[in-house]
Amino acid sequence: MRPTLLLSDLHLSPARPELVAAFGAFCAGPAREATAVYILGDLFDAWIGDDQLREPLAAGVARDVAAVAKSGVPVCLMRGNRDFLLGERFAAAAGVTLLPEQTIVDLAGTRTLLLHGDELCTDDVRYQRYRAKTHDPAWQRRVLALPYFARRGLAAWLRRKSRAATARKSESILDVSFVAVEAAFRIAGVTRMIHGHTHRPATHHLLVDGRECVRHVLADWYDRGSYLEIDADGARTHDMALPAK
C-alpha cells in the first residue's frame, strides 16, 4: 500500500530558494508515490491574498502542487498562522482541497486528528487573542480589501512584531499546552494526532482517559526538508537535504 505523506511549516519565500527547490523535488519525487499528501499549514512564510499568485514563487509552487494532483495523488492543504489568507483561487490553481482548522481522517486504519497546532498553544494568551482576530472573517475581508502594496507592508510589520514578542517569551509558553492536547484528543475521540507549528519534531505517547494515544509533531523546513510517512507498518520521518546554495 502506498503511504500517506504529511508535512508542515515549510515557510517558502524568495529569501530561501533552496527550500523552494527542495519542495519542488518533493513534489516531483516522493509525493508522486503517495496515497495522499497533507500539508498542515505554513506552506508559505507569508500569504497576503490569492492575488499573490502574480508572483513567480507563488505561481511556481502552485504549479508544482498541481502536477502532483494531476498525477492522481490527492493533495489537502491546511492554513497555518503565516498563510491563513490562502483561499479558493489558490486552491484551484494548485489543485488542492482546503481543509478546516481541524479534521479527522483515516490513515492506514487509524482515525487521526490533523491540525496546524497553534490552537494548542493556549498558555500564550496574547497569541491566542491575535489568532482570534486574524481568523475573524470580517477582519480578513477588511485586510483583503487593502491595496496589494499595503498588505505587503502589513505582513512585514506583523512579522517584525511577532519576532519581537516571541523573543520575550519563555520556551515553555511557546509550546503546546498538555491540557489543550488532552482536550483535543478527548473531543475528537481519536488516539492519534498530527500537527506542526511548534518546530519541535517528536513523537509523544500519552494516556488520555485510559486510552494510549500518540502525538506526532512535524518538523519545520529550516535546514532540511522533512515529511512524515504513514502506512500499515507505522509512521516514519524522512529528511531531504537542501540543495547547495
N, CA and C of each residue as an Amber inpcrd file, in Angstrom:
protein
   735
   0.8380000  -1.2010000   0.0000000   0.0000000   0.0000000   0.0000000
   0.8710000   1.2480000   0.0000000   0.5120000   2.1970000  -0.8180000
   1.2640000   3.4510000  -0.8520000   1.0550000   4.2170000   0.4500000
   2.0730000   4.9350000   0.9210000   1.9370000   5.6720000   2.1780000
   1.2350000   7.0080000   1.9900000   0.7660000   7.5520000   3.0970000
   0.2940000   8.9310000   3.1540000   1.4410000   9.7820000   3.6700000
   1.6530000  10.9440000   3.0650000   2.7450000  11.8330000   3.4540000
   2.1790000  13.1120000   4.0560000   2.7880000  13.5550000   5.1540000
   2.3380000  14.7610000   5.8510000   3.5360000  15.6630000   6.1140000
   3.3420000  16.9570000   5.9230000   4.4080000  17.9340000   6.1360000
   3.7960000  19.2730000   6.5400000   4.6220000  20.1230000   7.1180000
   4.1410000  21.4510000   7.5200000   5.3220000  22.3790000   7.7200000
   5.0050000  23.6510000   7.8970000   5.9880000  24.6740000   8.2790000
   7.1710000  24.7540000   7.3110000   6.8280000  24.8270000   6.0150000
   7.8740000  24.9870000   5.0120000   8.3500000  26.4400000   4.9310000
   7.4410000  27.3800000   5.1530000   7.7700000  28.8070000   5.1570000
   8.4910000  29.2250000   3.8710000   7.9350000  28.8140000   2.7430000
   8.5730000  29.1220000   1.4640000   8.5510000  30.6230000   1.2080000
   9.6760000  31.1400000   0.7600000   9.7910000  32.5690000   0.4650000
  10.9580000  32.7810000  -0.4790000  10.9980000  33.9350000  -1.1590000
  12.1290000  34.2260000  -2.0540000  13.4650000  34.2670000  -1.3280000
  13.4280000  34.4950000  -0.0120000  14.6780000  34.5750000   0.7450000
  15.3570000  33.2210000   0.9050000  14.6170000  32.1220000   0.6910000
  15.1820000  30.7760000   0.8610000  14.9220000  29.9430000  -0.3850000
  15.5820000  30.2480000  -1.4900000  15.3380000  29.4960000  -2.7310000
  15.6570000  28.0160000  -2.6080000  16.5780000  27.6590000  -1.6940000
  16.9100000  26.2470000  -1.5420000  15.7290000  25.4530000  -0.9850000
  14.8880000  26.1000000  -0.1490000  13.6890000  25.4390000   0.3540000
  12.6830000  25.2290000  -0.7690000  12.5470000  26.2300000  -1.6070000
  11.6200000  26.1380000  -2.7430000  12.0510000  25.0000000  -3.6650000
  13.3640000  24.8810000  -3.8920000  13.8770000  23.8060000  -4.7420000
  13.6340000  22.4450000  -4.1000000  13.8190000  22.3590000  -2.7760000
  13.5880000  21.0920000  -2.0800000  12.1240000  20.6890000  -2.1520000
  11.2330000  21.6710000  -2.0590000   9.8160000  21.3480000  -2.1710000
   9.4760000  20.8910000  -3.5830000  10.0900000  21.5150000  -4.5670000
   9.8910000  21.0660000  -5.9390000  10.3400000  19.6250000  -6.1230000
  11.4720000  19.2570000  -5.4870000  11.9570000  17.8790000  -5.5560000
  10.9960000  16.9270000  -4.8490000  10.4260000  17.3800000  -3.7450000
   9.4360000  16.5480000  -3.0430000   8.2270000  16.3010000  -3.9430000
   7.7510000  17.3440000  -4.6050000   6.5710000  17.2100000  -5.4670000
   6.8600000  16.3160000  -6.6690000   8.0810000  16.3780000  -7.1780000
   8.4330000  15.5860000  -8.3510000   8.7930000  14.1470000  -7.9910000
   9.0930000  13.9030000  -6.7020000   9.5480000  12.5830000  -6.2830000
   8.6020000  11.8790000  -5.3230000   8.8540000  11.9660000  -4.0090000
   8.0540000  11.2010000  -3.0380000   6.5560000  11.4340000  -3.1310000
   6.1470000  12.6620000  -3.4110000   4.7100000  12.9600000  -3.4380000
   3.9880000  12.1530000  -4.5140000   4.6670000  11.8530000  -5.6200000
   4.0210000  11.1320000  -6.7360000   3.7630000   9.6620000  -6.3930000
   4.4420000   9.1630000  -5.3380000   4.3000000   7.7530000  -4.9590000
   3.3980000   7.5740000  -3.7460000   2.6880000   8.6230000  -3.3610000
   1.8680000   8.5790000  -2.1460000   0.4160000   8.2480000  -2.4450000
  -0.2790000   7.8160000  -1.4070000  -1.7380000   7.6770000  -1.4830000
  -2.3880000   9.0470000  -1.4420000  -1.8470000   9.9230000  -0.5940000
  -2.3260000  11.2960000  -0.4580000  -1.2410000  12.1120000   0.2140000
  -1.2970000  13.4200000   0.0250000  -0.3600000  14.3450000   0.6640000
  -1.1600000  15.3700000   1.4560000  -0.7510000  15.5830000   2.7030000
  -1.3850000  16.5760000   3.5700000  -0.3390000  17.6110000   3.9730000
  -0.6100000  18.8760000   3.6540000   0.2570000  19.9830000   4.0580000
  -0.4780000  20.7170000   5.1740000   0.0720000  20.6410000   6.3950000
  -0.6680000  21.1030000   7.5700000  -0.2820000  22.5150000   7.9980000
  -0.2630000  23.4300000   7.0590000  -0.0980000  24.8360000   7.4030000
   1.2880000  25.3840000   7.1870000   1.3340000  26.6930000   6.9310000
   2.5680000  27.4410000   6.7090000   3.3800000  26.8810000   5.5390000
   2.6770000  26.6120000   4.4520000   3.3780000  26.3070000   3.2060000
   4.2160000  27.5120000   2.8060000   3.6490000  28.7030000   2.9840000
   4.3530000  29.9440000   2.6700000   4.7300000  30.6840000   3.9430000
   5.8050000  31.4470000   3.8650000   6.2170000  32.2520000   5.0080000
   5.2330000  33.3850000   5.2540000   4.5860000  33.8330000   4.1920000
   3.5340000  34.8510000   4.3160000   2.6310000  34.7310000   3.1030000
   1.3470000  34.9580000   3.3190000   0.3830000  34.9540000   2.2150000
  -0.5750000  36.1070000   2.4480000  -0.6050000  37.0460000   1.5020000
  -1.3680000  38.2740000   1.7140000  -2.6200000  38.3360000   0.8430000
  -3.0190000  37.2120000   0.3100000  -4.1890000  37.1500000  -0.5590000
  -3.8640000  36.3750000  -1.8130000  -4.8880000  35.8160000  -2.4420000
  -4.6370000  34.9450000  -3.5850000  -4.1100000  35.6900000  -4.8130000
  -4.1570000  37.0210000  -4.8000000  -3.5070000  37.7500000  -5.8870000
  -1.9800000  37.6650000  -5.7800000  -1.4920000  37.0560000  -4.7210000
  -0.0600000  36.7790000  -4.6050000   0.3910000  35.7820000  -5.6750000
  -0.5560000  35.1010000  -6.2910000  -0.2260000  34.1980000  -7.3910000
   0.4240000  34.9230000  -8.5580000   0.3580000  36.2500000  -8.5820000
   1.0510000  37.0220000  -9.6250000   2.5630000  36.9300000  -9.4580000
   3.0200000  36.5600000  -8.2610000   4.4490000  36.4950000  -8.0020000
   5.0110000  35.1550000  -8.4730000   6.2100000  35.1580000  -9.0470000
   6.7660000  33.9270000  -9.6210000   6.8600000  32.7700000  -8.6360000
   7.2850000  33.0500000  -7.3940000   7.4370000  31.9540000  -6.4400000
   6.0930000  31.2900000  -6.1590000   5.0830000  32.0850000  -5.8790000
   3.7660000  31.5290000  -5.5620000   3.2060000  30.7530000  -6.7410000
   3.3470000  31.3030000  -7.9370000   2.8430000  30.6250000  -9.1330000
   3.5860000  29.3170000  -9.3660000   4.8930000  29.3120000  -9.1160000
   5.6790000  28.0970000  -9.3080000   5.3190000  27.0100000  -8.3200000
   5.1110000  27.4000000  -7.0650000   4.6980000  26.4230000  -6.0530000
   3.3340000  25.8350000  -6.4040000   2.4120000  26.6900000  -6.8370000
   1.0940000  26.2040000  -7.2440000   1.2060000  25.2030000  -8.3950000
   2.0860000  25.4770000  -9.3540000   2.2780000  24.5490000 -10.4770000
   2.8410000  23.2100000  -9.9980000   3.8140000  23.2630000  -9.0690000
   4.4010000  22.0150000  -8.5660000   3.3510000  21.1630000  -7.8610000
   2.5170000  21.8010000  -7.0410000   1.4900000  21.0630000  -6.3120000
   0.4350000  20.5370000  -7.2810000   0.0590000  21.3700000  -8.2490000
  -0.9400000  20.9450000  -9.2270000  -0.4640000  19.7280000 -10.0150000
   0.8370000  19.6440000 -10.2750000   1.3690000  18.4920000 -11.0030000
   1.2020000  17.2110000 -10.1890000   1.3320000  17.3100000  -8.8720000
   1.0930000  16.1480000  -8.0090000  -0.3660000  15.7170000  -8.1080000
  -1.2620000  16.6830000  -7.9760000  -2.6920000  16.3750000  -8.0610000
  -3.0570000  15.7770000  -9.4130000  -2.4780000  16.3220000 -10.4780000
  -2.7770000  15.8170000 -11.8220000  -2.2390000  14.4100000 -12.0410000
  -1.2370000  14.0240000 -11.2400000  -0.6970000  12.6640000 -11.3520000
  -1.6050000  11.6380000 -10.6830000  -2.6590000  12.1120000 -10.0300000
  -3.6080000  11.2130000  -9.3910000  -3.4840000  11.1180000  -7.8830000
  -2.5970000  11.9160000  -7.2770000  -2.4140000  11.9040000  -5.8220000
  -3.1710000  13.0870000  -5.2150000  -4.1800000  12.8550000  -4.3970000
  -4.8990000  13.9700000  -3.7770000  -3.9800000  14.7650000  -2.8480000
  -4.0910000  16.0730000  -2.9120000  -3.3150000  16.9550000  -2.0410000
  -4.2940000  17.7920000  -1.2220000  -4.1410000  17.7390000   0.1000000
  -5.0030000  18.5010000   1.0080000  -4.1530000  19.5300000   1.7360000
  -4.6730000  20.7300000   1.8450000  -3.9100000  21.8480000   2.3950000
  -4.6590000  22.5000000   3.5460000  -3.9490000  22.6960000   4.6410000
  -4.4890000  23.3790000   5.8130000  -3.7960000  24.7390000   5.9330000
  -4.5330000  25.7460000   6.2890000  -3.9380000  27.0620000   6.5000000
  -3.1870000  27.0670000   7.8320000  -2.0820000  27.8420000   7.8770000
  -1.3160000  27.9840000   9.1080000  -1.4060000  29.3910000   9.6510000
  -0.5610000  29.7110000  10.6010000  -0.5780000  31.0540000  11.1790000
   0.1260000  32.0720000  10.2910000   0.8870000  31.6020000   9.2920000
   1.5490000  32.5180000   8.3580000   0.7340000  32.6970000   7.0750000
  -0.0300000  31.6840000   6.6920000  -0.7470000  31.7430000   5.4070000
  -2.2470000  31.5180000   5.5890000  -2.8010000  32.1360000   6.6380000
  -4.2230000  31.9430000   6.9370000  -5.1420000  32.6020000   5.9030000
  -4.5830000  33.4140000   5.0010000  -5.4010000  34.0520000   3.9730000
  -5.4380000  33.2580000   2.6630000  -4.8650000  32.0610000   2.6620000
  -4.9790000  31.2150000   1.4750000  -6.4570000  30.9650000   1.1800000
  -6.8250000  31.1060000  -0.1090000  -8.2330000  30.9970000  -0.4590000
  -8.4950000  30.0740000  -1.6250000  -9.7120000  30.1550000  -2.1230000
 -10.1700000  29.2390000  -3.1580000  -9.4440000  29.4280000  -4.4950000
  -9.0020000  30.6540000  -4.7730000  -8.2760000  30.8660000  -6.0320000
  -6.9630000  30.1030000  -6.0270000  -6.2480000  30.1570000  -4.9090000
  -5.0170000  29.3720000  -4.8270000  -5.3320000  27.8920000  -4.8720000
  -6.3850000  27.4650000  -4.1500000  -6.7480000  26.0470000  -4.1400000
  -7.0090000  25.5410000  -5.5500000  -7.7110000  26.3410000  -6.3670000
  -7.9980000  25.9390000  -7.7370000  -6.7200000  25.8620000  -8.5730000
  -5.8230000  26.8530000  -8.3970000  -4.5820000  26.8740000  -9.1740000
  -3.6800000  25.6950000  -8.8160000  -3.6920000  25.3010000  -7.5310000
  -2.8140000  24.2270000  -7.0700000  -3.4790000  22.8580000  -7.1000000
  -4.7810000  22.8230000  -7.3690000  -5.4830000  21.5450000  -7.4120000
  -5.6200000  20.8770000  -6.0630000  -5.6980000  21.6860000  -4.9830000
  -5.7560000  21.1260000  -3.6330000  -7.1450000  21.2490000  -3.0400000
  -7.3850000  20.4650000  -2.0140000  -8.5760000  20.5970000  -1.1900000
  -8.1960000  21.3470000   0.0770000  -8.8540000  22.4680000   0.3420000
  -8.5850000  23.2200000   1.5640000  -9.2850000  22.5460000   2.7380000
  -8.5480000  22.3340000   3.8060000  -9.0820000  21.6730000   4.9930000
  -9.5000000  22.6940000   6.0420000 -10.4660000  22.3510000   6.8960000
 -10.7940000  23.2120000   8.0380000  -9.6590000  23.2010000   9.0570000
  -9.7940000  24.0000000  10.1050000  -8.7280000  24.1040000  11.0970000
  -8.3860000  22.7650000  11.7300000  -9.3710000  21.9280000  11.9210000
  -9.1420000  20.5790000  12.4270000  -9.9530000  19.6120000  11.5800000
  -9.3470000  18.4780000  11.2830000 -10.0670000  17.4710000  10.5040000
  -9.6270000  16.0940000  10.9630000 -10.5320000  15.1310000  10.8740000
 -10.2410000  13.7500000  11.2440000 -10.2410000  12.9120000   9.9690000
  -9.1570000  12.1730000   9.7580000  -9.0350000  11.3210000   8.5820000
  -8.6130000   9.9210000   9.0180000  -8.8750000   8.9650000   8.1700000
  -8.4330000   7.5890000   8.4050000  -7.0890000   7.4070000   7.7230000
  -6.0500000   7.1650000   8.5050000  -4.7120000   6.9250000   7.9690000
  -4.3030000   5.5050000   8.3200000  -4.2660000   4.6500000   7.3220000
  -3.8860000   3.2470000   7.4960000  -4.7120000   2.5720000   8.5870000
  -6.0030000   2.8900000   8.6300000  -6.9030000   2.2350000   9.5580000
  -7.0350000   2.8840000  10.9180000  -6.3430000   4.0080000  11.1370000
  -6.4200000   4.7080000  12.4170000  -7.0080000   6.0920000  12.2160000
  -8.0870000   6.3850000  12.9450000  -8.6660000   7.7210000  12.8720000
  -7.6840000   8.6960000  13.5020000  -7.3650000   9.7490000  12.7480000
  -6.2830000  10.6510000  13.1320000  -6.7510000  12.0940000  13.0390000
  -6.4780000  12.8610000  14.0840000  -6.7930000  14.2850000  14.0980000
  -5.6330000  15.0640000  13.5030000  -5.9240000  15.8540000  12.4730000
  -4.9260000  16.7120000  11.8440000  -5.2300000  18.1610000  12.1650000
  -4.2060000  18.9320000  12.4920000  -4.3640000  20.3570000  12.7590000
  -3.0100000  21.0400000  12.5960000  -3.0510000  22.3630000  12.4290000
  -1.7730000  23.0760000  12.3220000  -1.0470000  23.0350000  13.6550000
  -1.7610000  23.2940000  14.7330000  -1.1670000  23.1550000  16.0590000
  -1.1400000  24.4130000  16.8920000  -1.2950000  25.5990000  16.2580000
  -1.1840000  26.8250000  17.0560000  -2.3390000  26.9880000  18.0320000
  -3.4950000  26.3790000  17.7380000  -4.6070000  26.4830000  18.6700000
  -4.3560000  25.7120000  19.9610000  -3.3240000  24.8510000  19.9810000
  -2.9800000  24.0980000  21.1800000  -2.0670000  24.8880000  22.1220000
  -1.5410000  26.0130000  21.6490000  -0.6110000  26.8170000  22.4580000
  -1.4050000  27.8010000  23.3250000  -2.2650000  27.2730000  24.1640000
  -3.2080000  28.1050000  24.9050000  -2.5720000  28.8570000  26.0690000
  -1.3590000  28.4750000  26.4790000  -0.6940000  29.2290000  27.5480000
  -0.2490000  30.6100000  27.0580000  -0.1030000  30.7530000  25.7540000
   0.2760000  32.0390000  25.1620000  -1.0110000  32.8260000  24.8940000
  -1.4900000  33.4850000  25.9260000  -2.7910000  34.1540000  25.8620000
  -2.7860000  35.2870000  24.8420000  -1.6950000  36.0400000  24.7760000
  -1.6370000  37.1500000  23.8210000  -1.6910000  36.6370000  22.3940000
  -0.9950000  35.5370000  22.1190000  -1.0550000  34.9860000  20.7690000
  -2.4600000  34.5010000  20.4410000  -3.1360000  33.8760000  21.3840000
  -4.4880000  33.3810000  21.1160000  -5.4580000  34.5310000  20.8240000
  -5.2500000  35.6790000  21.4680000  -6.0740000  36.8590000  21.1430000
  -5.7980000  37.3150000  19.7150000  -4.5010000  37.3400000  19.3350000
  -4.1220000  37.7110000  17.9620000  -4.7020000  36.7140000  16.9690000
  -4.6320000  35.4380000  17.2960000  -5.1430000  34.4050000  16.4050000
  -6.6510000  34.5610000  16.1890000  -7.3670000  34.8320000  17.2550000
  -8.8170000  35.0080000  17.1340000  -9.1440000  36.1900000  16.2210000
  -8.3660000  37.2710000  16.3330000  -8.6140000  38.4520000  15.4950000
  -8.3410000  38.1400000  14.0320000  -7.2010000  37.5090000  13.7460000
  -6.8240000  37.2790000  12.3510000  -7.6640000  36.1920000  11.6790000
  -8.3380000  35.3700000  12.4600000  -9.2160000  34.3570000  11.8880000
 -10.6680000  34.8340000  11.7670000 -10.9160000  36.0530000  12.1960000
 -12.2650000  36.6050000  12.0950000 -12.5420000  36.9730000  10.6280000
 -13.6110000  36.4470000  10.0380000 -13.8840000  36.7250000   8.6170000
 -14.0040000  38.2090000   8.2930000 -14.5770000  39.0040000   9.2010000
 -14.7140000  40.4320000   8.9450000 -13.3450000  41.1070000   8.8830000
 -12.4470000  40.7300000   9.7900000 -11.0810000  41.2840000   9.7790000
 -10.3870000  40.9000000   8.4750000 -10.5350000  39.6480000   8.0610000
  -9.8890000  39.1980000   6.8340000 -10.4200000  39.9430000   5.6170000
 -11.7280000  40.1840000   5.5880000 -12.2930000  40.9340000   4.4600000
 -11.7210000  42.3420000   4.4020000 -11.5640000  42.9830000   5.5530000
 -11.0080000  44.3440000   5.5730000  -9.5690000  44.3460000   5.0640000
  -8.7920000  43.3550000   5.4940000  -7.3950000  43.2880000   5.0540000
  -7.3110000  43.0240000   3.5570000  -8.1050000  42.0960000   3.0610000
  -8.0520000  41.7470000   1.6420000  -8.5470000  42.8810000   0.7480000
  -9.2930000  43.8190000   1.3290000  -9.7640000  44.9730000   0.5560000
  -8.6730000  46.0260000   0.3880000  -7.5800000  45.9200000   1.1520000
  -6.4830000  46.8750000   1.0460000  -5.7120000  46.6640000  -0.2610000
  -5.0660000  47.7080000  -0.7770000  -4.2090000  47.5250000  -1.9580000
  -3.1020000  46.5160000  -1.6660000  -2.6150000  45.8740000  -2.7100000
  -1.6220000  44.8110000  -2.5490000  -0.3830000  45.3120000  -1.8150000
   0.1180000  46.4920000  -2.1630000   1.3340000  47.0070000  -1.5310000
   1.1150000  47.2580000  -0.0450000  -0.1130000  47.6670000   0.3270000
  -0.4110000  47.9100000   1.7320000  -0.4430000  46.5940000   2.5060000
  -0.9900000  45.5480000   1.8970000  -0.9940000  44.2390000   2.5530000
   0.4240000  43.7140000   2.7260000   1.2570000  43.9600000   1.7260000
   2.6530000  43.5370000   1.8200000   3.3200000  44.2340000   3.0100000
   3.0910000  45.5200000   3.1670000   3.6580000  46.2420000   4.2980000
   3.0990000  45.7630000   5.6260000   1.8000000  45.4810000   5.6640000
   1.1720000  44.9830000   6.8900000   1.7640000  43.6440000   7.2930000
   1.9700000  42.7570000   6.3290000   2.5420000  41.4410000   6.6320000
   3.9460000  41.5790000   7.2130000   4.7490000  42.4850000   6.6410000
   6.1090000  42.6850000   7.1440000   6.0860000  43.2500000   8.5610000
   5.1600000  44.1730000   8.8190000   5.0410000  44.7570000  10.1630000
   4.6040000  43.7080000  11.1770000   3.6340000  42.8820000  10.8200000
   3.1640000  41.8320000  11.7300000   4.2760000  40.8350000  12.0300000
   5.0830000  40.5250000  11.0190000   6.1700000  39.5730000  11.2450000
   7.2120000  40.1550000  12.1860000   7.5660000  41.4410000  12.0240000
   8.5310000  42.0580000  12.9400000   7.9830000  42.0810000  14.3580000
   6.7070000  42.3940000  14.4750000   6.0730000  42.4250000  15.7890000
   6.0710000  41.0390000  16.4240000   5.8000000  40.0160000  15.6120000
   5.7810000  38.6470000  16.1130000   7.1650000  38.2110000  16.5930000
   8.2050000  38.5320000  15.8190000   9.5690000  38.1600000  16.2250000
   9.9370000  38.8140000  17.5460000   9.5870000  40.0880000  17.6990000
   9.9120000  40.7900000  18.9390000   9.1700000  40.1810000  20.1210000
   7.8940000  39.8430000  19.9260000   7.1020000  39.2530000  21.0040000
   7.6290000  37.8750000  21.3680000   7.9860000  37.0710000  20.3610000
   8.4860000  35.7200000  20.6140000   9.7910000  35.7500000  21.3930000
  10.6490000  36.7190000  21.1030000  11.9330000  36.8160000  21.7940000
  11.7700000  37.0760000  23.2870000  10.6370000  37.6520000  23.6710000
  10.4160000  37.9670000  25.0850000   9.7240000  36.8340000  25.8410000
   9.2930000  35.8060000  25.1450000   8.5220000  34.7440000  25.7810000
   9.4090000  33.5680000  26.1650000   9.0030000  32.8610000  27.2170000
   9.7340000  31.6730000  27.6330000   9.4930000  30.5480000  26.6280000
  10.4120000  29.5790000  26.6290000  10.2770000  28.4460000  25.7150000
   9.0100000  27.6500000  26.0030000   8.6640000  27.5270000  27.2570000
   7.5080000  26.7030000  27.6230000   6.2020000  27.2960000  27.1030000
   6.0960000  28.6150000  27.1200000   4.8300000  29.2340000  26.7030000
   4.6280000  29.1170000  25.1950000   5.7290000  28.8850000  24.4520000
   5.6320000  28.7740000  23.0020000   5.2460000  27.3690000  22.5510000
   5.2570000  26.4190000  23.4820000   4.9000000  25.0450000  23.1430000
   3.4170000  24.8190000  23.4070000   2.9440000  23.6440000  23.0280000
   1.5320000  23.3230000  23.2520000   1.2490000  23.1660000  24.7450000
   0.0090000  23.3700000  25.1130000  -0.4610000  23.0900000  26.4590000
  -0.9410000  21.6430000  26.4980000  -0.4660000  20.8710000  27.4620000
  -0.8830000  19.4700000  27.5400000  -2.3520000  19.3480000  27.9110000
  -2.8720000  20.3420000  28.5940000  -4.3140000  20.3560000  28.8680000
  -5.0800000  20.4830000  27.5620000  -4.6070000  21.3690000  26.6790000
  -5.2540000  21.5430000  25.3760000  -5.1110000  20.2950000  24.5180000
  -3.9560000  19.6450000  24.5870000  -3.7420000  18.4130000  23.8260000
  -4.7010000  17.3300000  24.2780000  -4.8040000  17.1310000  25.5890000
  -5.7110000  16.1120000  26.1100000  -7.1550000  16.4210000  25.7380000
  -7.5260000  17.6990000  25.8000000  -8.8950000  18.0840000  25.4420000
  -9.1650000  17.8010000  23.9660000  -8.1820000  18.0610000  23.1090000
  -8.3590000  17.8100000  21.6760000  -8.5360000  16.3200000  21.4030000
  -7.7390000  15.4810000  22.0690000  -7.9160000  14.0330000  21.9270000
  -9.3100000  13.6160000  22.3970000  -9.7100000  14.1670000  23.5270000
 -10.9950000  13.7830000  24.1320000 -12.1670000  14.1850000  23.2350000
 -12.1440000  15.4180000  22.7400000 -13.2500000  15.9150000  21.9140000
 -13.3280000  15.1600000  20.5860000 -12.1600000  14.9090000  19.9790000
 -12.1420000  14.2310000  18.6800000 -12.4130000  12.7370000  18.8010000
 -12.1470000  12.1750000  19.9600000 -12.3620000  10.7520000  20.1430000
 -11.4060000   9.8950000  19.3410000 -10.1580000  10.3700000  19.1830000
  -9.1550000   9.6440000  18.4080000  -7.9920000   9.2580000  19.3120000
  -7.1030000   8.4280000  18.7940000  -5.9140000   8.0300000  19.5570000
  -4.6240000   8.4900000  18.8840000  -4.7530000   9.2110000  17.7570000
  -3.5550000   9.7460000  17.0940000  -3.8080000  11.1670000  16.6350000
  -2.8120000  12.0110000  16.8330000  -2.8660000  13.4160000  16.4370000
  -1.5820000  13.7570000  15.7040000  -1.7060000  14.5770000  14.6570000
  -0.5290000  15.0380000  13.9150000  -0.6520000  16.5400000  13.7100000
   0.3910000  17.2790000  14.0500000   0.3790000  18.7330000  13.8590000
   1.8020000  19.2430000  13.6790000   1.8870000  20.5110000  13.3260000
   3.1680000  21.1810000  13.1980000   3.2140000  22.3850000  14.1180000
   3.6460000  23.5120000  13.5890000   3.6570000  24.8360000  14.2120000
   4.7790000  25.0560000  15.2170000   5.0080000  24.1430000  16.1390000
   5.9500000  24.4240000  17.2340000   7.4110000  24.2910000  16.8190000
   7.6760000  23.6650000  15.6810000   9.0450000  23.4310000  15.2090000
   9.8270000  22.5700000  16.2030000   9.1200000  21.6650000  16.8750000
   9.7440000  20.7610000  17.8500000   9.3770000  19.3240000  17.4870000
   9.9710000  18.8040000  16.4110000   9.5750000  17.4800000  15.9330000
   9.8240000  16.3980000  16.9800000   8.8250000  15.5540000  17.1600000
   8.9260000  14.4800000  18.1480000   7.6960000  13.6000000  18.0270000
   7.7650000  12.4470000  18.6690000   6.6090000  11.5810000  18.8210000
   6.3550000  11.4170000  20.3120000   5.1730000  11.8120000  20.7500000
   4.8180000  11.7770000  22.1640000   3.7650000  10.6990000  22.4080000
   3.9740000   9.8990000  23.4410000   2.9970000   8.8870000  23.8490000
   2.3800000   9.3220000  25.1740000   1.0850000   9.2260000  25.2740000
   0.3960000   9.6580000  26.4890000  -0.8870000   8.8730000  26.6830000
  -1.3790000   8.9180000  27.9150000  -2.6550000   8.2950000  28.2590000
  -3.7090000   9.3820000  28.4000000  -4.8280000   9.2010000  27.7320000
  -5.9570000  10.1280000  27.8410000  -7.1950000   9.3070000  28.1930000
  -7.6950000   9.5010000  29.3990000  -8.8630000   8.7380000  29.8680000
  -8.6410000   7.2370000  29.7230000  -7.4200000   6.8010000  30.0300000
  -7.1010000   5.3830000  29.9730000  -6.7640000   4.8590000  28.5930000
  -6.8240000   5.6950000  27.5680000  -6.5030000   5.2790000  26.2030000
  -5.0670000   5.6630000  25.8660000  -4.3370000   4.7420000  25.2390000
  -2.9930000   5.0470000  24.7720000  -3.0820000   5.8800000  23.4960000
  -2.4920000   7.0540000  23.5330000  -2.5500000   7.9870000  22.4040000
  -1.1430000   8.3600000  21.9620000  -1.0290000   8.7790000  20.7260000
   0.2540000   9.2220000  20.1860000   0.0640000  10.5550000  19.4760000
   1.0380000  11.4360000  19.6620000   1.0110000  12.7600000  19.0230000
   2.3100000  12.9440000  18.2510000   2.1810000  13.0660000  16.9340000
   3.3400000  13.3140000  16.0840000   3.4330000  14.8120000  15.8100000
   4.5870000  15.3950000  16.0870000   4.8430000  16.8020000  15.7850000
   5.7690000  16.8650000  14.5710000   5.3040000  17.5180000  13.5180000
   6.0680000  17.5810000  12.2790000   7.2160000  18.5850000  12.3820000
   8.2580000  18.3260000  11.6330000   9.4260000  19.2140000  11.6250000
   9.1910000  20.3960000  10.6910000   9.8720000  21.4920000  10.9980000
   9.8790000  22.6220000  10.0730000  10.9480000  22.3890000   9.0040000
  10.8450000  23.1580000   7.9230000  11.8120000  23.0730000   6.8290000
  12.8150000  24.2180000   6.9790000  13.6620000  24.1310000   7.9670000
  14.6470000  25.1940000   8.1570000  15.9940000  24.8230000   7.5350000
  16.5900000  23.7340000   8.0180000  17.8800000  23.3360000   7.4620000
  17.7850000  22.0460000   6.6550000  16.5460000  21.5690000   6.4500000
  16.3250000  20.3650000   5.6600000  14.8470000  20.2810000   5.3270000
  14.5070000  19.4920000   4.3270000  13.1210000  19.1590000   4.0950000
  12.7490000  17.9670000   4.9680000  11.4800000  17.8340000   5.2840000
  11.0720000  16.7400000   6.1600000   9.6070000  16.4150000   5.9350000
   9.2660000  15.1350000   5.9910000   7.8710000  14.7320000   5.9260000
   7.6780000  13.4470000   6.7130000   6.4600000  13.2460000   7.1780000
   6.0860000  12.0410000   7.9130000   5.3770000  11.1040000   6.9570000
   5.7850000   9.8470000   6.9720000   5.2060000   8.8270000   6.1030000
   4.4340000   7.8340000   6.9690000   3.1750000   7.5960000   6.6270000
   2.3470000   6.6730000   7.4030000   1.7370000   5.6300000   6.4750000
   1.8840000   4.3660000   6.8870000   1.2160000   3.2740000   6.1840000
   0.8830000   2.1950000   7.2110000   0.5340000   1.0100000   6.7410000
   0.1240000  -0.0540000   7.6470000   1.2520000  -0.5010000   8.5730000
   2.5030000  -0.2040000   8.2180000   3.6460000  -0.5980000   9.0430000
   3.9980000   0.4350000  10.1060000   3.3250000   1.5750000  10.1110000
   3.5920000   2.5850000  11.1260000   3.9260000   3.9420000  10.5380000
   4.6240000   4.7530000  11.3360000   4.9650000   6.1220000  10.9530000
   6.4760000   6.2970000  10.9790000   6.9910000   6.9500000   9.9460000
   8.4230000   7.1860000   9.8300000   8.6710000   8.5920000   9.3020000
   9.7070000   9.2280000   9.8130000  10.0910000  10.5560000   9.3410000
  11.2000000  10.4270000   8.3060000  11.0600000  11.1800000   7.2220000
  12.0860000  11.2070000   6.1740000  12.5850000  12.6300000   6.0180000
  13.8860000  12.7730000   5.9510000  14.5050000  14.0680000   5.7420000
  15.0130000  14.1790000   4.3090000  15.0020000  15.4090000   3.7930000
  15.5210000  15.7000000   2.4630000  16.5730000  16.7880000   2.5890000
  17.7640000  16.5070000   2.1410000  18.8130000  17.5220000   2.1910000
  18.4760000  18.6650000   1.2430000  18.8050000  19.8830000   1.6660000
  18.5840000  21.0360000   0.8030000  19.6940000  21.1170000  -0.2380000
  19.3630000  21.5700000  -1.4420000  20.4090000  21.7510000  -2.4510000
  21.3870000  22.8290000  -2.0200000  22.5990000  22.7440000  -2.5130000
  23.6250000  23.7280000  -2.1670000  23.2090000  25.1070000  -2.6580000
  23.5260000  26.1240000  -1.8640000  23.1850000  27.4990000  -2.2410000
  24.0830000  27.9590000  -3.3890000
